Amino acid sequence: MEASVKITGIGSYIPDTIATNESFISNRFLNEDGSEIKDPNPIIIEKFKAITGIKARRYIEKNLVTTDIAFFAAEKAITAAKIDPETIDYVIVAHNYGDVKYGSNQSDTVPSLASRVKHLLQIENPRCVAYDVLFGCPGWLEGVIQANAFIKAGMAKTCLVIGAEALSRVIDPHDRDSMIYSDGAGAVIVEKTEEAGGILAHDTVTFTRDEAHFIYFDRSNHQEQNDKIRYIKMYGRKVYNFALTNVPLAMKECLEKSGVNIKDIKKIFIHQANEKMDEAICQRFYKLYDMEMPEGIMPMSIGELGNSSVATIPTLLDLVYRNKMEGHKIEKGDHVIFASVGAGMNINAVVYQF
């Protein structure tokens, strides 16, 4: 039997600080052109919740940066996998904004966050290669795909793949979209194993002709603020339409490659971007097979944890795997789909058997 590539350890770091929707009640929200929004904040916030499903999000402590929470998640994954860190061949860290200290407006990415995590883990082995992945929200899943390739090619036996982000450090308080973003980190150990299952298929696509700048960095909506500072921005409606059109197709392509029957899929772990968007994506995916989306197929954490970019899937996976999400569990032999979409514009999917 051909060796498989499986997740043998999972860990996450979900910050303790909770920012509810009510914490935005005093923000001065402005339109992109700097004009005032006519609706009062309670109405803005209520509309936001109705569209995204987000009631709260998590922020890291002032003394922490993205590398720190990546390290916390990594330690847990290593412990869960019961491996010696010195046996890790690759440390792959997916993020998008580097380390941004509290109160700063500068991103720090040198050395790489992966090198910093390896340092914090005190791994001495120079053959343990550490590098970062900047791939939008699908970065963690792409790191898993790369780890799979290294292992299948005989270049590695064990990889540590982390998704970590502190979006609270790069949001514009005058932009309604600032309420979407949150912080968190998730990590997995991916290993070569003789067990059946693991990564059965994957698919990745990048759209750039018209879509490259749907998510971008730009100045504050408050026109009088320092125009040298840039914040995360997006064309929400364009992202929504793009995702609904293209993500279901990528999921279908991946499922077809795997040879798994859609009726055997037990869970779909999709990037927690927007509750309504994620539901619509999965509904369209099933419609490609002339089916209704099964009840309970899609665990969701965005309502309480917000959108932490690369960290949403691994943190969600950890919660379900540890039976911390009511109504959802994973059992040995279960087939699942991982899928993500984000800046780039990138989409990826993986069919996996536990």
N, C-alpha and C positions, 0 to 999 in steps of 0.2 A: 504493500500500500504506500502511495506517495505521501511524504510528510506534509503536514498542514501547518498553517500559520494561525495561531490563536492568541486571544487575549487571556493572559494568565493572572493578571492582577489589575485592579481598578482602585483609584483613589481620587478624592476631590477636596477642594477647599471652597466652602461657601461662606462668605463673610457674615459676621454677626450683626453688623449695622444695617438696620432696615429703614429704607426711605419710602414711606407710603405716598400715595398720590396727594394726600393733604399737605405734604411737606413742600409742594410746589405752589401753594395757594398765594404766596406773596411775590412770586416771580413776575417780572414784567415781560410777557410774551409779545413778540413782534413778528410781523410778516418778513419774508426774505428781503423786501425792499426797505425795511425799516419802519413801515407804517404800522399804526396801532391795529390790533385785532379788536373787532367790535364786541365780541362776546366777553363777558366777565370770566375770570379764572375758574370759578366753579363749573361753568358750562363747558369751558375748554377741556377741563380735566375729565368731566363726565363723558364728553364725546370721545376723548382719547381712550378711556377705559372701554367704551363700547366697541371701538374699532380694533384695539390691540389685545384686549383681555387682561392688560397689566394693572394690578392693584398695588403692587409694591416691587421694590428692587433692592439689591444688596450692594453696599459700598465698602471698600476696604478701609482699614484704619489709616490715620494720617501718617503713621510712621512706616507704612508698608508701600512696596511698589510691586509691579507685575512679577518680577523675578522671585520675590519672596513667596507669593502665593503659588507660583509654579513649583517651587521647591517643596512647599507643604504638601501639595497634591502628589508630587513625585514620591516623597517619602512613604506616603500611604500605599501607593501602587506597588512599590518595591516590597514593602512589608507584606502586602496581600499575596504577592507572587512568591514570597519566600525565597528570594534570590540574593546572591551576593552582588552588590552594586558594581564590583570590579569586573563582573562578567558581562556587563552591558556593552554592546558594540556601538550603538548610536544613541545619542540624546537629541531628540528632535523637539524643538519648542515652536509651536505655532502662536503667533500674536500679530498685531498690526501696528501698535503704537509705541512699543518699547517700554522702558521705565520712565514714567513721568512723576517726579516727586510732588507731593502735595504743595500747592501754592506756586508751582513752577509752570512755565509754558514751553519748556524744552524737553524733547524726547531724547532719551539716552539709549543708544543701541550698540555702542562699542565699549567693551567686547560684546559679542552676541549674548542674548539672554540664555541660550543653551550652554554657552561656556560658563556663565555665571551660575547656572543651576548645577552643572557638573562640579564646579568649585565648591558650592555649598554642600553637595553630597559627599565631598572629599574623595572623589574617585581619582585614583592616582594613575590608572592605566592610560597611557597616551594613545593606545589603539581604540579607545572609546572616543568616537568622533562626535563632536557637538556642533549643531548648526540650527539656524532659525528658518522658519517657513512663514513668508508673508503672502497670504493667499486669500485675504478677506475672511469672512466667517467660515468658509469651508476648510480653513487651514489645518485644524486638528485632524479632520477626516483625510485630508490629502497626506498628512504626515503618516497616518496609518497605512495608506496606500503605498507610500514610499518605503516604509518599513517592510511591508509585504514583499515589495520588489527586491529589496536588499537580501532578505532571507531566502526567497525563491532562487535568487542568483548565486547563492552560496557565499555572499559577502558578509553575512551576519547570522547570528543565532538568536540574539536577544536585543530588542530595541525598547527604549523608553520614549513614549510619545505624549507630549503635554500640550494642552490648549489653555492659555492664560491671558486674561485681559483685564485692564482697569479703565473702563470707558468713562468712569466718573471724572477722570482727569482731563478728558478731551471734549467735554460737552459744552455747548453754548447755552447758558441759562436763559437766554432770550428766545430760544428756539423750542417750539412745542415738542419737537422730536427728542429733546434732551430727556424726556420722561421715559423713553424706550430703553435707554442703555443702563447697563449694570456691570458689576465686577464678579469675577470668579475664576476658578481653575479646575481642570480635570486632567487626569493622567492615566495611562494604561501601560502595562508591560506586554509587549507583543513578542511571542517566541515561536521557534520551530518546535513542532511536537509530532509525535506519532499518532496522536488521537485523530479521529475523524472530525470533519467539520472545519470550523474556522472561516477564513475569508474565502468565499466561493467565487466571487466575481466583483469587479469594480468598474466604474465608468466616470470619466472626468471630461468636462468641456469648458471652453473659455470663449465668451462673446465680447468682442471689442470694437467692431466696426461702428456701431451706433451706441453701444451700451457701456463702454469702458468707464465713463464718468458719471454713472448713475449714483454712485456713492463716492464722495470726494471730501477734500479738506478746503474750507473757505472761511472768510471773516465772519464775525458775529452779525446777527440780525440787527444789533444795536449799532447803527452807523457811526455814532460818535465815539465808540470805543477804539482802542489802539488797533489800527488796521494791520499791524504786523503779526498779530496773534491769529492762528487758524484753528478751527474746530471741525469735528466730524459733521458732515452734512449729507443729505440724500434727497433724491427726487422720489418721494415715497410712492406715488401713483405709478411711475415708470417701473420701479422695482417690483411692485405688486403685480402688474400686468406681465412683466418679463418672467417672474417666477411661476405664475400660474400657467403660462404657455410652455415653458421649457423644463421645469423640474420634473413634472410627471413623465415626460418623454425620456429623460435621463434615467429615472427610476425603472421605467419599463425596459429600456435597453440593458440595464444592469441585470434585471431579473431574468431576461431572456438569455443572457450570457451564462447565468448560473445554472439554468436548467431546473430551477425550483418552481413548483406550481404556486401561483399566487394564493391559492387556498391554504397553502402550508405556511404562509407568513403569519407569525404570531404577534409581532410588534413592529411599528415603524418609529424609529428614533430620528426625528427631523429637527433641524436647527430651529431653535425657539426664537423666531424672528417677530412673529405677529400671529396671534391665536387664530384670527379669521383667515389669514393667508395660508397658514399651515393646514387648517382644516380643508380649505378649498383645494390646495395642492393634492392632498391625499384623496379627496373625493374625485378629482379629475383623473388621478392615477387609476383608481378602480373603475372609472367609467371607460377607460381605454380597454378594459376587459369586460365591459357591459355588466359591471357589478356595482352594488352599493357598498360604501365603505363600512366594514364591520364595526360594530360598537366595541369600544375599549381597545381598539388597535393602536391608538396613538397617545402615549403618555405625554402630558404637558406640564411644564414647570414654569412657563413664562409668567403666569398670573401672579406668582409670589416672588419669583427670582429675576424677572425682567430678561432682557436680551444681553447676554455677556459674550456675544460674538463666538469666537472659537471655543469657548468653554461650555456652551449650552449643551451640546450632545454628550460630552464625557461626564459632566455633572449630573445630567439627567440619567444617563446609563448607570452611574454609581448609585443614585437614589433607588432606582428600580431593582438593581442587582442586590442591594442590601435590604430589600423589602421595606423601604421607607416611603413608598408612594402607594397609597391605598388603591386597591383594585388592579394593581399591575405587579406582575412577577415574571421572572425568566427561569425556565427550567432547562436542564441538559437536553440537547437535541433540538431545541427551538430554533426556527429560522426567523431572522429579523432583517429589516432594511434600515441602513443609515443613509441619510440624505441631507445635503446642505446647499445653500445658495448665498452668494454675497459679493462684495466688492471685487471688481475685476473685468467683467462680471463672470464669476466662476460658479460652476455647479458640479457636484460630485455625488456618487452613491456607492454603497457597498452592500452586498448580500452576504450575510454572516450566519453561521450555525454554531450555537453554543454546545 
